[in-house]
C-alpha cells in the first residue's frame, strides 16, 4: 500500500500463483486512504475491501456461486512519507482549521474553537510533516502550531480546565520558548481560577 499523503493513493495487490504476476493497480477508496492516514508509526489494523476493490482481477461481478470478492489486509504502518503536494495540502488544511477555530471563538463557541485548534495542531504534529515542508513553509507551520496550542490553552482557561491549559501552553513553549501569550496563559493556571477574557 502506498500513499502520497494526498486524498488519492494507490492500492496494489500481487496475484498469487504462476509467475507471480502483478494485479492491476486500483484507485484507493477515499475512506481507506483516510484510515491509513490516521495511523501512527507502529500501529496495526485490519482493512477489508469488497466489490471491485476486493478482486485482484478488477471484476466485481463475483464467481459462478454469486460470492462477492473480498480482500482482507492486515497492515502495520512502518513509515509514512509525505509528497510535496500532500504536505502543502496538509498545511493548507491546518490553516483553514485555525481560521475556523478563530471564527468559532469570536461567536462564543469555545468547544467548537477548541476542536478546530486541536485538529490543526494534531495535523501539524503528524509523522514527518514538518520535515517534508520547505524551509519557508516549515517556519509557517511551526508558527501555526504554536498559535493553535496557545489558543487551545485559552479555550481551556475559558472552561476552567486548568491542567489542560497548562499542558497546551507548555507545548507551545517547547516550540517557541519566548511566546508571550503561551507563557502568560501557562502562568494563569497557577495565579487565576476564573475565565480568561481578552
Buried (B, 14 or more C-beta within 10 A) or exposed (E): BEBBBBEEBEBEBEEEEEEEEEBEEBEBBEEBBEEBBEBEEEEEEEBEBEBBBBBBEEEEEEEEEEEEBEBEBEBEBEEBBBEEEBBBBBBEEBBEBBEBBBEBBEEEBBEBBBBBBBBBBBBBBBBBBBEBBEEEBBEBBBEBBBBBBBBBBBBBBBEEBBEBBBBBBBBBBEBBEEBEBBBBBBEBBEEBEEEBEE
